Amino acid sequence: MECPAPDGAFYAFADVSALFARTGARGSAEFANLLLERGRVACVPGAAFGDDRYVRFSFAAAREEIEKGMERFAEFAGSR
């Protein structure tokens, strides 16, 4: 997964296309749905922003919530 450092916003735009095959997703919308259902992490499909390889994560939350979300993401990404 690749994710450039944000430029001052509370969002990260991550290229998750390398995880599509591993998770069974066929695009960012399906990836976002699977991540929410299986990993309990919310994100917005990148297709809404013009690039279906990406998802957008908000990190406008407490640090411990972000860490918990990233742990869940890592578990989801390593599964299947």
Secondary structure as UniProt FT lines:
FT   STRAND          11..15
FT   HELIX           17..19
FT   HELIX           20..23
FT   HELIX           28..34
FT   HELIX           35..39
FT   STRAND          44..45
FT   HELIX           46..49
FT   TURN            52..53
FT   STRAND          54..58
FT   HELIX           63..78
//
